Amino acid sequence: MEWLNLDDSVNALSLLGLVAIVVLTVAIVGKYIKQIKDEKAEGELAGYDWDGIDEFKNDLPVGWAAMYTILIVWGLWYWFVGYPLNAYSQIGEWNEEVKEYQAKYESKWANADKQTLIDMGQSIFLVQCAPCHGETAEGMGGKAANLITWGKEDHIEKVVAQGAQGMGFMSPMPPMMTDSDGAKKAAAYIMANFSPRGETKYPNLVSEGKAVYENVCAACHGIDGNGVEMVGPSLVDLTGEVLKYGKKDSIGYMPPFKDRFTDVQEKALGEYIYSLR
Amino acid sequence: MFSWLEKNPFFFTVAFLVPFSIAGLVEIVPEFAQASRPTEGLKPYSMLETAGRQVYIKDSCNACHSQLVRPFKSETDRYGMYSLSGEYAYDRPFLWGSKRTGPDLHRVGDYRTTDWHENHMWDPESVVPGSIMPAYKHMFSNSVDIDTAYAEAYTQKVVFGMPYDTPNGVALGSYEEAKALIYDEAKAIVADMKNQDVKDALARGEIKEIVALIAYLNSLSNERRVAQ
């Protein structure tokens, strides 16, 4: 019999419960039937007489009296302290849920390795960024920035040469280099030293690029590439800067995504975007 | 008196409901009135946004899109901050919607832009592969109804006391002033658009529905809700 498989602990326990219910029912009902049959009223009478009916002297049991008093005290506490302080609110539950989740999230991924971050970045990208940049990140044929090339060496070189705008700093970045060699050198230095990529196609240009960078770029982006408040974005965390300030240029407008991601998520997005080739 | 009530079920019901509603009136109504007040710094809809809201209603966007972010982490992660009842104080009628065939739009102005909406309304699948939303190309050829938009905004101001024409607030003014304002707003939106027909139409003095709708969708953001 499939349904009576006593190896299954749930079935066995149910059966045991069933037996227990039957035994208890029989025993209790039997006890009371016996009591109805045999018991005689006894005890000290109060001595009243209401149309032939008297009353036993029964004091309030101590347990009941204690419970009654405790309940009154608890009721007062609950009305005036307990409930007002612990009243349910949907927003309160949301706050707690988010706080707990964030704490768990931060501790779980605090030391995530690079590949984990890239995978995490991709899943965030598919939800939050893909509607404009496309699932493949190539910008849907010019509707948004192509993130496969964005922030990489050729793009940096182009920006150094042609300038950039739209992140809301005091002035747009002017075209810096008339000769393409200077742009190439600066890009090599930026890629090798500041970019999360940490590698350049032209390692031999890095030392020359350092001089170009310090002469031309450092005024706005800082000697250490960390940017200058209100003047130029950090080159170390360019993805974070775009998320913070948004960007508006000839392609279109990207709104800032400030405070939408945790630090780990932002780092993951950066890792993903820099991993694109 | 009571024997008469007992023989008249209708009046009995009324006499029963009056005392028994008092608890409800005392506990529910003040809380509700408090929660429905406009949130601090909430702005009324400008002329172009009002026109866009009418387009939104006319084309039944609310049949597939809600405007209510619930306080669940899964929703606030995707759409942004949960909605407050006071944010709907100037929505007449409110457009909460009851079905999400498409995503919620109550915070859409925070993460979508004019050019994205332009691509999306013309051909949704060009930006969201697999989208089942129909294209709304007619919005690029139909013009907005400025008179009705003004009538609505004016009614909101005069009848419902919406705070138009306050210092640093949203201006409405006379019909002529409102008409000038709506063209200024439209110019700012169209400057970010790429469709040449819409640009040409504005140069001729016609504001296409898409422009108003984009203005409305962009206004569904914190910029409208938070005092600047």
Interface residues (C-beta under 8 A of the other chain):
Chain A: Q90 I91 E93 W94 E97 V98 Y101 V127 Q128 P131 C132 E135 M140 K143 G252 Y253 M254 P255 F257 R260
Chain B: P71 F72 K73 T76 R78 G80 Y82 D110 Y111 R112 T113 T114 D115 W116 N119 S126 V127 V128 P129 D192
